[in-house]
Amino acid sequence: MSSTPSSASGVPDELQRRLGVPDAVMIGLGSMIGAGIFASLAPAARAAGSGLLLGLALAAVVAFCNATSSARLAALYPASGGTYVYGRERLGEFWGYLAGWAFIVGKTASCAAMALTVGSYIWPGQAHSVAVAAVVALTAVNYAGVQKSALLTRIIVAVVLAVLAAVVVASLTSSAVATARLSIGTDATAGGVLQAAGLLFFAFAGYARIATLGEEVRDPARTIPRAIPIALGITLVVYATVAVSVLLVLGPNGLASAGAPLTAAARAAGADWLVPAVRIGAAIAALGSLLALILGVSRTTLAMARDHHLPHGLAAVHPTFKVPHRAELLVGAVVATAAATVDVRGAIGFSSFGVLAYYAIANASAWTLRAAEGRPARIIPAIGLAGCLVLAFALPLPSVITGAAVLVVGAAAYGICRATARQR
């Protein structure tokens, strides 16, 4: 069954194509170069030790395959929803639904976590209140139109890149690196490297936001395949540069034990003056991630509502701003409630599992493409699918159990709804 952007009430429910390649690239960068780089290096280093860079490279390979598969599918199906649409069209309604379910549940938890990250950096004593205020503010920005979101994302990306560049320069020019030895893999295990890759992959996953905005991109067949690899390539260069510089200053053990790796690197490099800027950069990066996450979740909600997997009223598009305003308001309300009442920062491991399941379905969908449909080389979706499954089950056991449970609940809900519909 295909999504049909139509409304019996006569209210316009088609989004408007306003984003070009630069805007799409910026939205991808805002999703990937976010709070993850400030927080993901330490747990990855604890898992892989000096094999951190191997884990980063493995995550990048899987991300490249996923990005290529997603880009080809997004060019063929330029509608909101991303892999929800691809899975439905190529593999069947259930697989599309499962991808959408994994994305919405996992990324909603990530939204709350990013909001709390903002609060913990800006005003630790009132983290929940600041988190709610951040969600309300960014929901309002998204409500005003996707171009406003793209403009704010440009500003956020510029600030975060400036902070990261300052940390890299301070680290590489400090006396601490004069005697450093960057050993790679000497104390790493295969399991540790795979686990680190699974943790680091989460930071690359933001390019999905470009695909989920497929209905708001100009000339999607040209724009999306260009924007996704550009955004991914820039992010890989930034992450690799930051990881190398921080490893040189702190070493694998120092990085693994650091609560705030970039702040610790600035102090170790003798640049204490940079610490406040890093804190501000982390908060702004979390805001950028939150902005892009709300965009992506609301668009997938829109697509699933069009197919009646969610209440159909959520498929409405604002007649002036041309955004899925009801979906955005619902997502904002759910995220604000979670951010106000629960500290989910330590309980979102299943989000990584869900993201990898989501991309596994994307790669399986790309495998079914024919040559005339712009199929990538078969090896790309094959590596992407296998890589997603391996990394998903290499995550810490609690993350695997929780993530698998979320998928089972979603599958059960789908089965119950289908059985109920048949009885009517």
N, C-alpha and C positions, 0 to 999 in steps of 0.2 A: 504494500500500500504506500502510495506516495503522499508527501505533504502537499496540500493545496492551500496556498495563501489566499483564501477567500473568506468573506464574512457574510453570513446571512443577514446580519443587522445593517449592512451597508457601511460599516466603519472600515476605513482603509486598513488593511493588514499586510501590506507589502512594505518592506524596508526600502530605503533609498540608497543608491550606489554613490557614495561620496568619497571613498578612500582610494588614493592612488598608491603606487609602490612605496614612496617615502613614508606615508602614514602607516601602511601595513607593516613595514619594517620596524618603525618606532613602536607600534603596539606589541610586536613580537619581542623586541628588546626590553620593553617595559615589563613584560611577563617573565623573561628569562634573567635579565640582569637586575634582579630584585634582592629581596632579603636572603635568598638562598646562599649567595656567595658569602654573606656575613656570618652564616650559621652552619652551613653544611660541611665546611672543610674539616672541622674538628671531629665530628662523628665518623666521617669517612677516613680520617687519619687513624682514629682508634681501631677501625676495622682492618685497614690495609697497611698501617705503618708506613714504611718508606715506599710501599707500592701504591701510594695515593695517586701518583701521576699515571700509573698503569690503569687504575680504576677510572680516572678521568678520561683517558683515551678510549677505554672500552665503552663508557657511557656515551661518548661523542660518536663512536661508530654506530651504536644502536640508534642514537638520536638522528644521525644522518639518514639511516635507512627509513626510519619512521617519517622523517621530514619529506623524503623523496616520495614515499608512498602516499602521504597525506596531500602533498602538492598536486600529484597527478589526479587523485580522486577529487580534490577540491576544484580543480579546473573543469572536471567533467560534471560535477554536481555543485554548482556555485550557490548553495542555499545555506541558511543558518542551521547549525546543529553539528557540523563536523562529522566525526565518525559515527554518530547516531544515524545520520543520513546514509553514509557509505555502507555501513553494515546492513542497514535495512534494504538498500537497493541491490547489493551484491550478494549477501549471504542469507537474507530473510529477516522478517520482522523481529523475531526474538533476539537475534544477535545485535541488531541496531538498538533495540530497547536496552539490552544488557550494557552496551557501550554507553548509552546515554545515562543509565542509572549509575554506573560506576563513576562517570564524570561528575554528575550533579552532586551525589552524596559526598564523594571524596573532596571535590573542590569547594563545596560549601564549608566543610571542616577546615580546609586550607584558608578560606576567606576569614573565618573567625580567628585562626592562628595568626594570620598576617595582621589583623586588626589589633590583637593583643600584643604583638611585637611592636607595633607603633606605640601603643600605650606604655609598654615597659621601658622604651627608650626615651619618650618625651616626658612622662611623669609616672615613675614607677609606683608611687603610692596610690595613684588613681588610674591604674592601667585599664580597668574595665570601663570606666567612664570615658576615658580618652578613646578607647577602642570603639565604643558606640558612636561617639561624635564623628570619628573618622569614617565609619560605615555610612552614617547619615549624609555626611558631606559628599562622599564619592558617589553614593547612589544618586544624589541630586545632580552631580556633574554628568553622570551617565544618562540621566533622564533628559537633560537638556540637549542631547544629541551626540552621536558618535564622533563628530568633528571636534567637539569640546573635549572629549576624552582623549583624542589623538593629540591635541595641542598640549594638554596637561602632561601627557605621557612624554612628549618631547622634552619638556622642562625637567621632569623627574629623571629621565635617562641622562640628560646633560649633567645634572648635579651629581648623580651617583658615579658616572664615569670620571668626573673630576676628582671625587674623593678616592676612588680606587687607584687612579693614576698617581695621586699624591702618596698613597701608601706604598705603591710599587717603587716609585722613585726614592722615597725615604729608605725603604728596605734595601734596595740594590746599591745605594750609595753609602750605606752605614758601614762602620768598621766591623760590625758583627758578621758580615759576609766574607771578610777577608780570609778567614781560616775555615769557612764552611765547606762541607763536602756534601753534595747532593747525591746521595746514594739512592738508587732506584731498585726496589725489589729484594734487597738483601735480607730483610726480615719479614717479607710478605708471604702470605699463603694464598693459594688459588681461591679458597673460600672467602678470605678477607678481601681480596681484590674484587671479587664478584659482589660482595656485600657493599663495598665502597662504591662500586659502579651503580648499584641499585639506588643508593642514597643520593649520589651525585646526579643521576639521571633526572630526578625530580626537578632539579634546577634548570635543566634544558627543556622541560616539557612545555614551556610557554608558547612555542611556535604554533601550538594547537589553536591559540586564540586567533591567529590569522585565518585559519580554515573555518573556525566557527563563525567568523564575520563574513563568510563568503557572499552573503546576500547584500552586503553593504560596501563591496569592493568594486571599483570600476574595472571593466574588462577583466573579469576574474581568470579567464583562461590564460592571460598573459601576466597579470599582476601577482597572483598567488604563487605560481611556480618560481617567480623571481624573488618575491619577498621572503619566503620561508628559508631558502638556503643562504640568502644574504644575512638575515637575522641570526641564523644558527652559526654561520661562520664567524661573525663579529663576536658573538657570545663565547665561542670556543677560544678565540684568541685572548679575550679578556680573562676568562677563567684560568686558562693555562698560565698566563703571565702572572696573575695574582697568586696562584698556587705555588709556582716556582719561587717567587720572591718571599712569600711567607715561609715556605719550607727552608729556604736558605737562612732566614733570620732565626726561626724558632727550632728548626729540626723536627723530625717526625714525632718524637716524644713530646716536645714542647707544644707542638700544634695539637696533638691529640688531647692534651690536658688543658688546653686553653678554653675558658668559658666564652670569650669573645675574641676569636683568632686575629682579626684585623687590628683591634685595639691593642692586643698583646704584641703584635708585630710592630706597631708604631712605637710602643714603649721600648721594646728590645732594640729598635733602631735608633733610640735616643731622640725620638720626635714626639715628646709628650704634648707639645703644642697641637699635634694633629689629632689627639684623642677626642676632643669635643666634636671636631669635624666628622670623625668616623661615626660617632654616635648619631649625629644629625643625619649623615648619609644613610645609616642603617634604617632610621625611621622613615626617611624619604623613600628608600628602596622598598620597604614594606608597604608604603602607600601605593607605590607604582604597581607592585604585585597585586595588591588588593583591588585596585582600579581595574586591572586587566582580568582578574579572576571573576569579578562581578559581571563584567562584559560577557565573558565566555559562558558562565553558568546561566545567565538570563537568556542567551541566544539558544542554548541547548534546551532550556525549559520551553522556549517559544516553539521550537521544532517538535518536541514531544507533545506539547499541548495541541498543536495542529493535527496530530494523529490520534488524539484522545487518550494518550497514555497518561496525561496529566489533565486537569480540568481545562476544557476548551477555552474558557474565558481568558486564560493566560496567553492565548495566541493573539490578543488584540495589539494593534500597533497604533501609537499616538498619531492623530491626523496632522499635527504640526511638526513635532520633533522627529517623527519617523523612527521611533524606537519601540521595543516591546515593553511598554511602560508598566503594565500590570505584572509581568514576569520580573522586571527589575525591582519593583516595589516589594514583591513577595520575597525575592532573594535577599534584598536589603533588610527586610524585617526579620527573616529567619537568622541571618548572620548577626544582626545586632542583638537579637535575643540570646544567641549562643555566646557571643562575646561578652555580654553583660552578666551571664550567670555561670559560665563554665570555663575553666582554664584548660583549653584543648591543645595547648602547645606540645604537651608531652604525650598526646593520645591520637596523633594523626598519622601514625605509621601506615595505617590502611590506605591513606591517600596515595602513597607511592605505589602500593599494590594495585589500587584502582586505576591509576594512570597507566601503568604497564599493561593491565588487562585491556584498557581502552585502545592502546596502540597495537596490541596483539591483534585485535579485531580489525584495525585499520590496515595492517599488513596482510592479513588474510583476505580482506576485501580487494586490496591492490593485486594480489596474486591472481584473482579471477579476471582482471582486465585483459582485453584483447589488444593486439598490436595496433589496430585502427583506433583504439580508445586512448592511445598514449601510454601503453603499459611500460613500466620501467623494466630494466633487465631483471629476469626472474630471481637472480641471486639477491637482489636488494630486499624485496619483501620476505624472502626466505630467511635471510640473516636477521631482519627486523623482528619477525615473528618468533624465531628461536631465541633471539637475544632478550626479548621482552619476557618470555616465559622463564628463562633461566634466571634473569635478574629478579623477577618477581618472587620466585621461590628461594632466592639467596638472601632475601631480606631477613631481618631478625624475626624469630619465630612468632612473637606476639603480633607483629605486623601482618604476617602471612595468615595467621588464624583469624584476626579481625577482618582483614580484607576479604578473605574467602567467605566469611560469614555474611558480610555485607552483600556480596554477589549472590549468595544462596537466598537471602531474604528478598532481593530484587527479583530473582527468578521465580520464587514462590508467589510473589505478588502478581507477576505477569500471568502465571498459570491460573491463579484464582480468578483474575479479571477475565481471562479468556473463557474459563469454564462458566462463569456467571453470564457472560455475554451470549454463550451458546444456548443457555437455558431460557433466555428471554424470547 
